[in-house]
Amino acid sequence: MYAITVPSPGGPEAMQWSEVPDPAPGTGEVLIDVVASAVNRADIMQREGSYPPPPGASPYLGLECSGRIGALGEGVAAWTVGDEVCALLAGGGYAEQVAVPVAQVMPVPRGVSLVDAAGLPEVACTVWSNVFMAARLHPGEVFLVHGGSSGIGTMAIQLAARHGATVCCTAGSAAKLERCRELGADVVVNYRDDDFVARVSEATDGHGADVILDSIGAAYLGRNVETLAMDGRLVVIGMQRGRIGELDLGALLAKRASVSAAGLRARPADQKAEIVAAVVGNVWPAIESGDVQVVVDHRVPMQRAADAHRAVEASGHIGKVLLTR
């Protein structure tokens, strides 16, 4: 088969469409003939050499995909060859085929095209596992997501709004803020011009945010704690602007707040299976009813993955950038 390879870490031009060995499904796995994948920040980090795949994972980029089942490994009975699916991956989505544990495979939600379904697994699993399973967002609480126009942000806004939370978000342009409003955000903050700490405090009459989902990292750590409500929960899922920051334990203790950091890619298989099952049970019905949508900015042929990476690095997109075959 062919896959995007990175012979040496570097910029987008480091990626090559290369012939590589065909994967084979092991026990409890299925082989997916890939129709589409999606670009995630983790892919960029891996391309640059700063985020290697976990042991045993495919060496190729791509943390999600959609396609059709091409073969079944031993012990798999839940699917048949030809079924249209999407899947959460530890790697390998930028390829013609990928082998994946059956517990990480999901049906394509009704009403979603097979191509666009490639933009669902990573964002849906990240948001559901962090905002609802870990941080336990409740109806009536205040939720703040940074990067509201990103793939994760657009999913988080919709699910939190549907859940009955007051949704706040940050983004970097008027067009992005307007799209966030359309998706259900109640309070939008242009981080280039405004102070999100002050805006969230003002909008909530000083209450603050009960749950914060942050992909920015160290640069926002102190301000996030300042924004938290009493008994608030901060979940850090990325470090786009630094990995080392200072935490005011006095402020944290005074608010009885908690800070957690969570990744998805390297989680044990049983945890991924639990998350995937929860997503199919809770998020898929919301998508099939039309309450929640996958937001796709544009689609790029997989052989032009470099163009897609440049687009994501430029941060002009809203939602997901997909790679199609």
N, C-alpha and C positions, 0 to 999 in steps of 0.2 A: 504494500500500500504506500501512499504518500502522506507525509505529515510535515508540519512546520517544525523545523529543527533550529537550534541555536548553537552552532559549532563553537562560538566564542561569545561570552557576554558582551553586550554593548547596546547601541541604540536600535531603533526599529529596523535599520538596514541589516542587523545581525541575523535576522530570521530568514530561513531558506525553506522552500518547498522541495522536500527531498524524499527519495525512495528509502523506506525503512522496512524492517521485518513485519510481517502480518501478525497482529495479536491473536491469541486463541483464548476462548473463555475457559476458566478453570472451574472447579467444583463450586456451585452456588453463584456462578456468574453468567451474564449474557453478553453476547457480542452485538454492538450497535453499529449499523451502517450510518455514519454521521451525515445528517442533512445540514445542520447548522451548529455553531458554537457561539460564544459571546466573549467579549473582552472584559476582563476584570483587572483592577489595579494589581492584584497579586500576579497576574501574567506579566505585567510590565516589570515588576520587581524580580521575577524569575528570569526574565530576559536579560536584566541588568546584572544578574548573578548574586542578588541579595536575598533570594527566597527559594532555596532548593526544594524539590519535591520531597515528601516524607518517604522513609524507607519502604520499598516495595511498590511505590506508585509509578505510573508511567513517567518517563523523563520529559515528555512533550508538554507544551503549554495547553491550558484549557481546563477550567474547573466545572464546566457544564456543557451539555449538548442536547440536541434533539435528533431523532432519526427513526430508523426502523430496525427491529430486531433481526439480525442476520443468522444467529446461531445460539443454541442453548448449551450451557455447561451441564455437567452431571448434577442431578438432583434438582434441577429447575423445572417446576411444573406450572407456575403461575402465569407464564407468558407463552405465546406461540410465535414462530418465525413470521415476520411481516407486520407484527403489531407496531403501531406508532407510539413512541414514548419520548420522554425527556429524562435526564439523569443528572444527579449530583456526582461530580468526579473529584478524585484527588489529583488528576492530571490526565492529559491525553485527548482533550476535546478538539484541538487543532489538527485533526487527522481525518482520514477517510473511514477509519474504524477504531473502536475503542472497546475494551473489555471492562465490565463494571459489575460489582456485587449486585445481585438481584434486589436486595433491600434498598438500594439507592436509585432504583428505577421507578418512574412514575408515569401514569397515563397522561396523555396530552389533554388538558381540560377542554371540555366542549366549548366551541366558539373561538378557540385559539388556533391559529394556523400552525402547522408542524414547524415551520421556520421560526416563527415568533416564540414558540414554546422553549426554544434554546435560551431565551432570556429570563426564564422563570426560576430554575432550580436554585441557583446560588443566592439570589436576592430573597426569595421566599423562605428558604431554609435559614438564612442569616437573620432575617427580621423576626421570624416566628420564634426561633430558638433563643434569641437574645432579649427581645422586647416582651414577649409573652411567657415563655417558659422560664427564663432566668430572672428577668426584672419584674415579672408579674404585673404588667400594666393593667389597671382596673378602669372600668367605665367611670367617667367623671374626673379622672386625674389629668394632670397636665403633662404632655409629652413634648420633648424637644429633640429634633433630629438635625444634625449638621449635614450639610451637603444635600439639601432636600431635593435637588434636581437630578441627583445621581440615580443609578439603578436601584440601589438600596434605599435611598431617600424617597423616591417616588412610590416604592412599595410600602415603606414604613408609614408614610403619610396616609395612604389609602386604608391600610389595615387598622391604624390607630383611630382614624376618624370613624370608620365603620364600627369600631369597638366602643365608641362613645367618649373618647378622650378629647380634650382640648389640645389641638395640634399646633406646635410652633416649629418653625424651621429657619435655617439660614441658607442663603444662596448668593451668587455673586453678580446677578444682573436683573434688570427689570423683567426681561422676558422669562427668565427662570423663576422669578418670584411669582409672576402671573400664572405660570403653569402649576406651581405648587398650590396656589389658591384654588385653581380649577380641580385639583386632585383632592382637596379637602382641608388644606392648611388654614387655620384660623388666624395665625400671627406669622407674618413673614418678615425676615430681617435681612437686609443687604449687608453682609459682613464687611464689605469694602467701605461702607459709609457709616454704619450704625453699630452701637454696642449691644450685643445680644443680651448681656446681663441686665442692662437697664430696660431694654424693650420687653423682655419676658417678665421682669418684675412689675413693670408698669401695667402690662396687659393682664396680669393675674392678681392685681392689687397686693403685690408684695409676697404672694404665696410661693412663687418660683416653680420649677419643673420637678414633678415627682419622678420622672424617668427621663434620662438623657441617653441618646444613642450617638456615639462619637467616633468618627473615623479619622479625625484630624490628628489627635495624639497630644504630645507634650505641650505644644503651643497653647492648647485650650484647657489644659488640666486644671489650673487654678481657677480660671473663670467658670469652668463647668461646676466645680464645687461651690463657688459663690452663687451660682444660679440654682442649685438644688434646693428643693423644699425640705422641710423637716421629714426625716425618714426617707429621703430621696435615694434613688438608685442610679448611679452612673455606670454605663456599660461602654467600654472602650474596645472597638473592633478594628482599629487601624492607627497608623502613625505617619500620615502624609506630611506632617510638619514637625517631625522630631519624635524621638523615642525616649529621651531622658528629660524629666521635668520634676519639679518640686511639689510635694503635696503637703498642705497645711493640715496636720492632724488635729489641731485645735478646732479648726473650722469644721472638719469632718465629724469630730466627736460632738461638737455643739449641735449639729444637725441630726445626729444619730444616722448619718448617711452611710452608704456603702459604695465601694468602687470595685468593679470586676472587669477583667479583661478576658476576651474569648475569641478564639479562632475556630474555624470550621474544618479546614482542610485536613488537619492531622488528628482529628478526633478519632477515638476507637470506633470500629465498625458498628458495635451495638448502639453507641450514642447516635451515630449518623442514621441508623435504621429507625430509632425512636423519633428523631427529628423529621425524617422524611414521612413517616407514617402520620405524624401530627400535622404536617403541612398538607398532605392529601386530604386529611379529615377536616381541617379547619380553613385552609386558604383556598383549596380548589373549589369548594362550593361558592365562595365569595366571587371567584373569577367567573364561574359558570353562570351565576346570576346576573353578572354585569356590574356588580358593585365595585369590583377591583379589576384593573386591567394591567397587562404588561405594557410598559411604555418603551417604545423602540424609537430611537433617534434616526438611525439609518442602518443599512445593510451593505456589507462589503464582501466581495468574493474572497474566499479563504486564502487564495494565493497572493492576495494583496493585503495580508495581515499587517504589513508595515504601515499602510495608510490608516488602517483602523487604530493601531496603537498611537500614531501621531494625533489622530482626532481625539482620543481619550486623554492623552497627555496635555493637549491644548485646552481641555475642560470647557469646550464650547457646546458640548452635547447635552441633551436632556434625556434621561433614561438610559437605555442600553444601546450599545453598538454591537451588531451581530456580524458573524462571519458565516457566509453561505457557501455551499458546494454546488 
